[in-house]
Amino acid sequence: MNKSLEVLKNIYKPYRYTIKGNVVIFSTTSGDFVVKEKKNDKNMKDLYTYLSSRGFNNFPALVDESRSDVNVYEYVDNVSMPVEQKSLDLINIIANLHNQTTYFKSVTEDTFKEVYDAIKSNIDYLKMDYEQKYEEIKKEIYMSPSHYLFIRNVSKSFAALDFCQSELDQWYDLVKDQNRKRVSLIHNHLSLDHFLKNEKEYLISWEDSRIDTPVVDLVGFYNQEYFNVNFDVLLQRYFEKVKISEDEKKLFFILISLPKKINFEEEELKNCQVIREAFDYLFITENLMRPYYTVEQEN
């Protein structure tokens, strides 16, 4: 990237350049530009052409993609706004992306079984890991604060894992005889930091995008921002705009209900923070899901 930067400096002649995260911003007399290293051999020109053909244009213009190691994009000014408003704007864009690029893909009978086996393997691993930690810690005469915090709350993790297994079995019953599944282009790197707005809305950082179930975007966005925004409102908005199936909704709730893996470190304060965050995640997720499962039980 350094070699290309020197060449681009001679071309764009910036009076200032700024390093921000993994990009370099050129400030020039003809406008500002973002230089970003290419990743995963993703052809951004083809991606943008496809998105435009589907009526989706919420991405920064690609100025120069001719170089082997970097792309040059237009620089987008960002308007400051409340996080609640920003998250609603983002979920609207994601709903539009999924709707505009949705199609049904033929699948074999093994497709859903592979998903089932992968999630079940994760559930079994987490259950074993939590049980092992529980058995080791309960033998201690004098527990550290982090170990005591773990013991006091670990039943919540076991309950979440039992819920995931039960729901996974029900999900598989719904999909095992299907021969197609809904897919769309997913951004696959959603966060509030990747949403910009001025005269229109923009999603940036498309390098990890791919064709997959839209559930992946929702799960990724939730795991990234669950603590920062009210996802109850966001889910309601998304479900209003996207015709999501029962099995897709169930898969989403299974994936966000999986407990976080806990790794104890040497620093006790850090351990307490990690454990508190892991169990806060479960409590927040349970509260998010409660209205949906209450409705199901009432029906």
Residue frames relative to the residue before (quaternion, step in Angstrom):
aa qw qx qy qz dx dy dz
M 1.0000 0.0000 0.0000 0.0000 0.00 0.00 0.00
N 0.6169 0.5752 -0.3538 0.4043 3.61 0.99 -0.77
K 0.6447 0.5214 -0.3260 0.4541 3.59 0.99 -0.81
S 0.6664 0.4947 -0.2965 0.4725 3.58 0.96 -0.89
L 0.6054 0.5654 -0.3574 0.4314 3.58 1.05 -0.70
E 0.6548 0.5091 -0.3176 0.4595 3.56 0.93 -0.85
V 0.6425 0.5088 -0.3194 0.4758 3.59 1.02 -0.78
L 0.6821 0.4964 -0.2865 0.4542 3.57 0.92 -0.95
K 0.5920 0.5610 -0.3652 0.4488 3.58 1.10 -0.61
N 0.6609 0.4997 -0.3039 0.4703 3.56 1.01 -0.78
I 0.6676 0.4965 -0.2990 0.4674 3.58 1.11 -0.68
Y 0.7887 0.3393 -0.1652 0.4853 3.59 0.76 -1.08
K 0.1922 -0.8311 0.4985 0.1546 3.57 1.28 -0.41
P 0.0447 0.8316 -0.5505 0.0588 3.60 0.61 1.10
Y 0.3658 -0.6987 0.5628 0.2477 3.57 -1.09 0.68
R 0.7750 0.0356 -0.0654 0.6275 3.57 1.33 -0.14
Y 0.0163 -0.7716 0.6331 0.0604 3.55 -1.13 0.60
T 0.1888 -0.7977 0.5717 0.0359 3.52 -1.04 0.94
I 0.2780 -0.7334 0.5954 0.1743 3.57 -0.94 0.91
K 0.0492 0.7941 -0.5990 0.0900 3.57 -0.68 1.14
G 0.8085 -0.0920 0.0117 0.5812 3.55 -0.24 1.28
N 0.7725 -0.3033 0.2433 0.5021 3.57 -0.74 -1.08
V 0.6448 0.4739 -0.3455 0.4901 3.60 1.16 0.49
V 0.2721 -0.7112 0.6190 0.1925 3.52 -1.38 0.32
I 0.2135 -0.7850 0.5734 0.0970 3.56 -0.83 1.03
F 0.2087 -0.7644 0.6025 0.0954 3.55 -0.80 1.10
S 0.1345 -0.7532 0.6386 0.0826 3.57 -0.88 0.95
T 0.0370 0.8171 -0.5682 0.0897 3.56 -0.53 1.21
T 0.6454 -0.5247 0.3851 0.3997 3.58 -1.28 0.20
S 0.7129 0.4099 -0.2563 0.5080 3.60 1.23 -0.32
G 0.7621 -0.3039 0.1771 0.5436 3.60 1.24 0.30
D 0.4910 -0.6446 0.5020 0.3023 3.53 -1.35 0.08
F 0.1086 -0.7953 0.5962 0.0180 3.55 -1.12 0.78
V 0.2958 -0.7408 0.5816 0.1594 3.53 -1.21 0.65
V 0.1559 -0.7690 0.6160 0.0693 3.57 -0.85 1.03
K 0.0330 0.8151 -0.5724 0.0834 3.55 -0.65 1.15
E 0.4995 -0.6674 0.4694 0.2912 3.54 -0.95 0.90
K 0.4759 -0.6634 0.4981 0.2921 3.56 -1.04 0.81
K 0.1256 -0.8005 0.5857 0.0191 3.54 -1.13 0.72
N 0.8714 0.1013 -0.0736 0.4744 3.56 -1.12 0.75
D 0.5214 -0.6561 0.4048 0.3657 3.60 1.16 0.47
K 0.2970 0.7684 -0.5112 0.2450 3.57 1.15 0.57
N 0.2757 -0.7477 0.5847 0.1517 3.57 -0.84 1.04
M 0.2443 -0.8205 0.5006 0.1282 3.55 -0.07 1.29
K 0.5939 0.5671 -0.3752 0.4300 3.59 1.08 -0.60
D 0.6634 0.4911 -0.3013 0.4774 3.59 0.93 -0.89
L 0.6370 0.5294 -0.3281 0.4542 3.58 1.00 -0.83
Y 0.6880 0.4798 -0.2840 0.4645 3.58 0.84 -0.97
T 0.6163 0.5378 -0.3419 0.4626 3.58 1.07 -0.71
Y 0.6518 0.5067 -0.3083 0.4726 3.57 0.98 -0.87
L 0.6621 0.5065 -0.3123 0.4555 3.60 0.86 -0.92
S 0.6529 0.5124 -0.3128 0.4620 3.57 0.94 -0.85
S 0.6459 0.5289 -0.3189 0.4488 3.58 1.02 -0.79
R 0.6935 0.4402 -0.2615 0.5069 3.57 1.24 -0.47
G 0.5694 -0.6313 0.3691 0.3756 3.57 1.26 0.21
F 0.5705 0.5552 -0.3868 0.4656 3.58 1.23 0.49
N 0.0691 0.8316 -0.5444 0.0854 3.60 -0.55 1.13
N 0.3931 0.7308 -0.4682 0.3037 3.57 1.15 0.63
F 0.5261 0.5730 -0.4505 0.4382 3.54 0.57 1.23
P 0.5500 -0.6147 0.4411 0.3537 3.61 -1.12 0.56
A 0.5705 -0.6193 0.4176 0.3414 3.58 -1.04 0.78
L 0.3580 -0.7002 0.5806 0.2111 3.54 -1.11 0.80
V 0.2425 -0.8176 0.5118 0.1038 3.58 -0.37 1.27
D 0.8007 -0.0476 0.0827 0.5914 3.58 0.94 -0.90
E 0.0188 0.8058 -0.5903 0.0433 3.57 -0.64 1.16
S 0.4147 0.7638 -0.4198 0.2615 3.56 1.28 0.25
R 0.6433 0.5377 -0.3263 0.4365 3.60 1.19 -0.39
S 0.5731 -0.6538 0.3899 0.3033 3.55 -1.09 0.75
D 0.8056 0.3264 -0.1421 0.4736 3.58 1.04 -0.67
V 0.7953 0.1990 -0.1235 0.5592 3.64 1.15 -0.31
N 0.2314 -0.7065 0.6442 0.1799 3.51 -1.40 0.39
V 0.2381 -0.7414 0.6079 0.1556 3.55 -1.21 0.56
Y 0.0899 -0.8035 0.5885 0.0006 3.57 -0.78 1.12
E 0.5729 -0.5206 0.4819 0.4105 3.52 -1.32 0.22
Y 0.4029 -0.6828 0.5475 0.2676 3.56 -1.13 0.60
V 0.1924 -0.7921 0.5740 0.0781 3.57 -0.87 0.98
D 0.3415 -0.7127 0.5772 0.2056 3.56 -0.79 1.05
N 0.2366 -0.7873 0.5586 0.1106 3.54 -1.02 0.78
V 0.3194 -0.7388 0.5656 0.1794 3.56 -0.91 0.99
S 0.4115 -0.6980 0.5276 0.2552 3.57 -0.90 0.90
M 0.1004 0.7917 -0.5945 0.0984 3.57 -0.94 0.90
P 0.6412 -0.5110 0.3825 0.4259 3.63 -1.20 0.33
V 0.5852 -0.6174 0.3947 0.3472 3.56 -1.02 0.81
E 0.6140 0.5573 -0.3553 0.4315 3.61 1.06 -0.69
Q 0.6714 0.4853 -0.2879 0.4805 3.56 0.99 -0.88
K 0.6417 0.5344 -0.3159 0.4504 3.55 0.98 -0.85
S 0.6753 0.4944 -0.3010 0.4572 3.59 0.91 -0.88
L 0.6322 0.5178 -0.3334 0.4701 3.61 1.06 -0.68
D 0.6351 0.5155 -0.3238 0.4755 3.57 1.00 -0.81
L 0.6541 0.5195 -0.3100 0.4541 3.56 0.99 -0.84
I 0.6803 0.4791 -0.3106 0.4595 3.61 0.85 -0.88
N 0.5932 0.5508 -0.3654 0.4596 3.60 1.14 -0.55
I 0.6567 0.5069 -0.3021 0.4697 3.58 0.99 -0.88
I 0.6627 0.5017 -0.3103 0.4613 3.58 0.95 -0.85
A 0.6218 0.5259 -0.3405 0.4700 3.59 1.00 -0.77
N 0.6574 0.5076 -0.3045 0.4664 3.57 0.98 -0.84
L 0.6249 0.5385 -0.3275 0.4607 3.58 1.00 -0.85
H 0.6922 0.4759 -0.2832 0.4628 3.58 0.82 -0.99
N 0.6619 0.5086 -0.3134 0.4528 3.60 0.93 -0.84
Q 0.7088 0.4861 -0.2682 0.4352 3.57 0.89 -0.95
T 0.7776 0.3380 -0.1735 0.5010 3.59 1.10 -0.57
T 0.4240 0.7326 -0.4461 0.2907 3.60 1.25 0.16
Y 0.1778 0.7316 -0.6556 0.0575 3.51 -1.22 0.64
F 0.4541 -0.6793 0.5032 0.2814 3.56 -1.26 0.30
K 0.2128 -0.8027 0.5546 0.0534 3.51 -0.73 1.18
S 0.4348 -0.6817 0.5236 0.2686 3.56 -0.94 0.90
V 0.0577 -0.8013 0.5954 -0.0090 3.56 -0.96 0.91
T 0.4763 -0.6426 0.5138 0.3102 3.55 -1.25 0.38
E 0.6740 -0.5010 0.3548 0.4109 3.56 -1.27 0.22
D 0.6313 0.5488 -0.3325 0.4355 3.60 1.22 -0.40
T 0.5096 0.6932 -0.4147 0.2965 3.59 1.17 -0.51
F 0.7388 0.4009 -0.2365 0.4874 3.57 0.72 -1.03
K 0.5930 0.5606 -0.3663 0.4472 3.59 1.14 -0.56
E 0.6339 0.5244 -0.3318 0.4616 3.58 1.03 -0.73
V 0.6332 0.5077 -0.3280 0.4835 3.59 1.03 -0.75
Y 0.6358 0.5348 -0.3170 0.4573 3.57 0.94 -0.92
D 0.6914 0.4865 -0.2858 0.4513 3.58 0.81 -1.00
A 0.6463 0.5269 -0.3240 0.4470 3.59 1.00 -0.81
I 0.6823 0.4647 -0.2942 0.4816 3.59 0.91 -0.87
K 0.6399 0.5245 -0.3288 0.4552 3.58 0.95 -0.84
S 0.6269 0.5311 -0.3343 0.4618 3.58 1.01 -0.79
N 0.6483 0.5101 -0.3107 0.4722 3.57 1.01 -0.79
I 0.6341 0.5221 -0.3227 0.4704 3.58 0.99 -0.85
D 0.6739 0.4990 -0.2976 0.4564 3.59 0.84 -0.97
Y 0.6521 0.5140 -0.3181 0.4576 3.57 0.97 -0.82
L 0.6732 0.4920 -0.2997 0.4636 3.58 0.88 -0.93
K 0.6363 0.5249 -0.3308 0.4584 3.59 0.99 -0.80
M 0.6544 0.5027 -0.3075 0.4739 3.57 0.94 -0.87
D 0.6674 0.5110 -0.3048 0.4479 3.58 0.92 -0.91
Y 0.6745 0.4797 -0.2955 0.4771 3.59 0.92 -0.87
E 0.6478 0.5172 -0.3247 0.4555 3.60 0.97 -0.80
Q 0.6426 0.5231 -0.3192 0.4600 3.57 1.00 -0.83
K 0.6633 0.4883 -0.3066 0.4770 3.59 0.89 -0.87
Y 0.6399 0.5350 -0.3240 0.4464 3.57 0.97 -0.85
E 0.6802 0.4952 -0.2936 0.4537 3.58 0.86 -0.96
E 0.6611 0.5040 -0.3063 0.4637 3.58 1.00 -0.77
I 0.7069 0.4817 -0.2735 0.4398 3.58 0.84 -0.98
K 0.6651 0.5328 -0.3241 0.4108 3.61 0.92 -0.83
K 0.5983 0.5607 -0.3593 0.4455 3.59 1.27 -0.26
E 0.5572 0.6327 -0.3855 0.3748 3.58 1.20 -0.39
I 0.4143 -0.6958 0.5290 0.2537 3.56 -1.01 0.81
Y 0.7809 0.1258 -0.0567 0.6092 3.56 0.96 -0.91
M 0.1992 -0.8140 0.5394 0.0820 3.54 -0.30 1.28
S 0.4732 -0.6167 0.5435 0.3168 3.52 -1.17 0.59
P 0.6687 -0.4986 0.3494 0.4269 3.63 -1.16 0.37
S 0.6714 0.4942 -0.3123 0.4554 3.60 0.93 -0.81
H 0.6526 0.5019 -0.3191 0.4695 3.59 1.00 -0.76
Y 0.6361 0.5135 -0.3297 0.4723 3.58 1.02 -0.74
L 0.6332 0.5272 -0.3208 0.4671 3.57 1.03 -0.81
F 0.6375 0.5247 -0.3175 0.4664 3.56 1.04 -0.78
I 0.6801 0.4977 -0.2931 0.4515 3.59 0.82 -1.02
R 0.6604 0.5281 -0.3109 0.4340 3.59 0.97 -0.84
N 0.7994 0.3273 -0.1379 0.4847 3.59 1.05 -0.70
V 0.4631 0.7300 -0.4342 0.2531 3.60 1.19 -0.24
S 0.5586 0.6037 -0.4027 0.4017 3.62 1.11 -0.51
K 0.5900 0.5693 -0.3626 0.4431 3.59 1.14 -0.58
S 0.6471 0.5104 -0.3140 0.4714 3.58 1.04 -0.74
F 0.6558 0.5028 -0.3175 0.4651 3.58 0.92 -0.86
A 0.6410 0.5167 -0.3244 0.4657 3.59 1.00 -0.79
A 0.6472 0.5155 -0.3172 0.4634 3.58 1.00 -0.82
L 0.6631 0.5020 -0.3089 0.4615 3.59 0.97 -0.80
D 0.6286 0.5150 -0.3299 0.4804 3.60 1.05 -0.73
F 0.6262 0.5291 -0.3236 0.4725 3.57 1.04 -0.82
C 0.6633 0.5143 -0.3075 0.4483 3.59 0.87 -0.94
Q 0.6628 0.5034 -0.3142 0.4568 3.59 0.94 -0.84
S 0.6566 0.5103 -0.3068 0.4630 3.57 0.94 -0.89
E 0.6874 0.4740 -0.2766 0.4757 3.58 0.90 -0.94
L 0.6132 0.5494 -0.3470 0.4491 3.58 1.08 -0.70
D 0.6390 0.5127 -0.3254 0.4722 3.59 0.97 -0.80
Q 0.6614 0.4934 -0.3063 0.4746 3.59 0.97 -0.83
W 0.6214 0.5406 -0.3358 0.4570 3.58 1.02 -0.81
Y 0.6764 0.4995 -0.3047 0.4474 3.58 0.87 -0.90
D 0.6103 0.5414 -0.3476 0.4622 3.58 1.08 -0.66
L 0.6538 0.5213 -0.3087 0.4532 3.58 1.09 -0.69
V 0.8082 0.3408 -0.1390 0.4598 3.59 0.94 -0.88
K 0.5152 0.7113 -0.4086 0.2482 3.60 1.11 -0.52
D 0.7360 0.3932 -0.2383 0.4969 3.60 1.12 -0.53
Q 0.4901 0.6603 -0.4371 0.3644 3.59 1.27 0.09
N 0.2348 -0.7822 0.5624 0.1291 3.57 -1.09 0.69
R 0.7492 0.2304 -0.2085 0.5850 3.58 1.22 0.41
K 0.1065 -0.7834 0.6074 0.0778 3.55 -1.22 0.42
R 0.5045 -0.6496 0.4794 0.3061 3.53 -1.17 0.61
V 0.0100 0.7756 -0.6305 0.0274 3.54 -0.94 0.95
S 0.0423 -0.7690 0.6359 0.0497 3.53 -1.32 0.24
L 0.5760 -0.4983 0.4603 0.4561 3.53 -1.26 -0.09
I 0.1021 -0.7879 0.6054 0.0485 3.57 -0.80 0.99
H 0.5293 -0.6369 0.4658 0.3117 3.55 -1.12 0.73
N 0.1473 -0.8689 0.4567 0.1214 3.54 1.12 -0.85
H 0.7462 0.2594 -0.2266 0.5698 3.59 1.17 0.49
L 0.1985 0.8459 -0.4755 0.1379 3.54 1.06 0.80
S 0.2400 0.7122 -0.6430 0.1474 3.50 -1.10 0.88
L 0.6415 -0.5159 0.3872 0.4152 3.56 -1.22 0.30
D 0.6117 0.5661 -0.3482 0.4290 3.59 1.13 -0.58
H 0.7046 0.4478 -0.2591 0.4856 3.59 1.19 -0.44
F 0.6165 0.4853 -0.3555 0.5079 3.56 1.26 0.44
L 0.0245 -0.7919 0.6094 -0.0305 3.56 -0.82 1.07
K 0.0333 -0.8089 0.5870 0.0055 3.56 -1.13 0.58
N 0.0990 0.7174 -0.6893 0.0206 3.49 -1.23 0.76
E 0.8089 0.0370 -0.0100 0.5867 3.63 -0.17 -1.19
K 0.7775 0.0529 -0.0503 0.6246 3.58 1.21 -0.48
E 0.5609 -0.6061 0.4483 0.3420 3.55 -1.31 0.11
Y 0.1203 -0.7884 0.6021 0.0382 3.55 -1.15 0.77
L 0.1678 -0.7057 0.6726 0.1466 3.50 -1.26 0.63
I 0.1327 -0.7874 0.5986 0.0629 3.56 -0.92 0.91
S 0.7633 0.3699 -0.2774 0.4512 3.58 -1.35 0.10
W 0.1594 0.8189 -0.5217 0.1784 3.55 0.56 1.25
E 0.3841 0.7825 -0.4477 0.1995 3.61 1.21 -0.01
D 0.7252 0.4174 -0.2482 0.4881 3.62 1.11 -0.56
S 0.3902 0.7453 -0.4707 0.2660 3.61 1.25 0.05
R 0.0881 0.7793 -0.6157 0.0765 3.54 -1.20 0.63
I 0.5372 -0.5721 0.4906 0.3788 3.55 -1.31 0.03
D 0.2768 0.7407 -0.5644 0.2370 3.59 -0.69 1.10
T 0.6843 -0.4336 0.3541 0.4673 3.56 -1.26 -0.08
P 0.5362 -0.6428 0.4388 0.3268 3.64 -0.93 0.83
V 0.5016 0.6635 -0.4166 0.3669 3.58 1.23 -0.42
V 0.5938 0.5884 -0.3608 0.4136 3.59 1.07 -0.73
D 0.6522 0.5069 -0.3160 0.4668 3.60 0.96 -0.83
L 0.6677 0.5081 -0.3083 0.4483 3.58 0.89 -0.91
V 0.6610 0.5002 -0.3040 0.4695 3.57 0.95 -0.88
G 0.6655 0.5071 -0.3069 0.4536 3.58 0.91 -0.89
F 0.6520 0.5076 -0.3057 0.4731 3.56 0.98 -0.86
Y 0.6494 0.5164 -0.3180 0.4588 3.58 0.96 -0.85
N 0.6825 0.4883 -0.2979 0.4549 3.59 0.81 -0.94
Q 0.6675 0.5058 -0.2965 0.4589 3.57 1.11 -0.64
E 0.8475 0.2141 -0.0379 0.4842 3.58 0.87 -0.97
Y 0.3173 0.7997 -0.4797 0.1721 3.63 1.22 0.06
F 0.7035 0.4741 -0.2665 0.4576 3.58 1.04 -0.76
N 0.7026 0.5095 -0.2546 0.4265 3.58 1.19 -0.52
V 0.8059 0.2067 -0.0828 0.5485 3.59 1.08 -0.63
N 0.5232 -0.6090 0.4989 0.3263 3.54 -1.35 0.33
F 0.1999 -0.8303 0.5104 0.1008 3.57 -0.12 1.26
D 0.4850 0.6426 -0.4469 0.3901 3.59 1.18 -0.24
V 0.6796 0.4737 -0.2738 0.4887 3.58 0.91 -0.96
L 0.6655 0.5158 -0.3093 0.4421 3.59 0.93 -0.88
L 0.6566 0.5019 -0.3205 0.4629 3.59 0.95 -0.80
Q 0.6226 0.5345 -0.3411 0.4587 3.56 0.98 -0.81
R 0.6629 0.5008 -0.3055 0.4652 3.57 0.91 -0.89
Y 0.6669 0.5024 -0.3084 0.4558 3.60 0.89 -0.91
F 0.6853 0.4856 -0.2915 0.4579 3.59 0.88 -0.93
E 0.5993 0.5456 -0.3585 0.4632 3.58 1.18 -0.47
K 0.7557 0.4176 -0.1986 0.4638 3.57 0.99 -0.86
V 0.7654 0.2883 -0.1519 0.5549 3.60 1.12 -0.62
K 0.3592 -0.7310 0.5425 0.2058 3.54 -0.84 1.00
I 0.0025 -0.8328 0.5505 -0.0582 3.52 0.19 1.31
S 0.4377 -0.7191 0.4832 0.2406 3.58 -0.95 0.91
E 0.6758 -0.4902 0.3650 0.4120 3.55 -1.30 0.29
D 0.6868 0.4760 -0.3007 0.4597 3.60 0.90 -0.85
E 0.6191 0.5291 -0.3492 0.4635 3.61 1.08 -0.61
K 0.6529 0.5046 -0.3103 0.4721 3.56 0.96 -0.87
K 0.6538 0.5144 -0.3133 0.4581 3.57 0.95 -0.85
L 0.6405 0.5211 -0.3230 0.4625 3.58 0.99 -0.82
F 0.6206 0.5412 -0.3366 0.4568 3.58 1.00 -0.79
F 0.6998 0.4684 -0.2812 0.4603 3.58 0.80 -0.97
I 0.6008 0.5434 -0.3608 0.4622 3.61 1.07 -0.62
L 0.7183 0.4798 -0.2666 0.4277 3.56 0.74 -1.06
I 0.6960 0.4388 -0.3016 0.4818 3.60 0.97 -0.68
S 0.6336 0.5508 -0.3316 0.4303 3.62 1.22 -0.35
L 0.4965 0.6566 -0.4383 0.3609 3.59 1.22 -0.20
P 0.4389 -0.6976 0.4920 0.2804 3.62 -0.77 0.94
K 0.5212 -0.6158 0.4899 0.3304 3.54 -1.27 0.45
K 0.4680 -0.6346 0.5247 0.3208 3.55 -1.11 0.62
I 0.2230 -0.7868 0.5665 0.1016 3.56 -0.88 0.97
N 0.0722 -0.7817 0.6193 0.0140 3.54 -0.85 1.05
F 0.2978 -0.7553 0.5594 0.1673 3.56 -0.65 1.11
E 0.1541 -0.7798 0.6034 0.0641 3.55 -1.02 0.91
E 0.6935 -0.4814 0.3293 0.4231 3.56 -1.28 0.03
E 0.6874 0.4777 -0.2874 0.4655 3.59 1.00 -0.76
E 0.4053 -0.7610 0.4586 0.2150 3.57 -0.47 1.24
L 0.6343 0.5324 -0.3371 0.4478 3.59 0.95 -0.81
K 0.6435 0.5170 -0.3090 0.4724 3.56 1.02 -0.82
N 0.6296 0.5383 -0.3298 0.4528 3.58 1.01 -0.80
C 0.6499 0.5119 -0.3147 0.4652 3.58 0.93 -0.87
Q 0.6519 0.5189 -0.3098 0.4580 3.56 0.97 -0.84
V 0.6596 0.5128 -0.3060 0.4565 3.58 0.91 -0.93
I 0.6854 0.4791 -0.2890 0.4659 3.58 0.90 -0.92
R 0.6382 0.5268 -0.3279 0.4556 3.58 0.97 -0.82
E 0.6638 0.4977 -0.2999 0.4708 3.56 0.96 -0.86
A 0.6408 0.5375 -0.3276 0.4396 3.60 0.99 -0.81
F 0.7263 0.4086 -0.2508 0.4926 3.57 0.92 -0.85
D 0.5603 0.5615 -0.3900 0.4677 3.60 1.15 -0.46
Y 0.6133 0.5555 -0.3382 0.4483 3.56 1.03 -0.81
L 0.6742 0.4935 -0.3003 0.4602 3.60 0.90 -0.89
F 0.6610 0.4979 -0.3154 0.4645 3.60 0.95 -0.83
I 0.6545 0.5060 -0.3131 0.4664 3.60 0.93 -0.86
T 0.6648 0.5035 -0.2977 0.4647 3.57 0.96 -0.87
E 0.6343 0.5278 -0.3308 0.4579 3.57 0.97 -0.80
N 0.6632 0.4973 -0.3041 0.4695 3.59 0.95 -0.84
L 0.6236 0.5389 -0.3378 0.4546 3.58 1.05 -0.73
M 0.7450 0.4444 -0.2216 0.4453 3.57 0.87 -0.96
R 0.5134 0.7048 -0.4054 0.2744 3.57 1.11 -0.64
P 0.6771 0.4936 -0.3355 0.4306 3.68 0.75 -0.84
Y 0.6553 0.5197 -0.3220 0.4436 3.60 1.00 -0.75
Y 0.7183 0.4199 -0.2582 0.4909 3.57 0.94 -0.81
T 0.5669 0.5583 -0.3902 0.4633 3.60 1.16 -0.38
V 0.6400 0.5189 -0.3169 0.4698 3.57 0.99 -0.86
E 0.6475 0.5223 -0.3206 0.4529 3.58 0.93 -0.88
Q 0.6754 0.4973 -0.3006 0.4540 3.57 0.90 -0.90
E 0.6446 0.5249 -0.3194 0.4549 3.58 1.04 -0.79
N 0.6723 0.4814 -0.2938 0.4796 3.56 1.09 -0.78
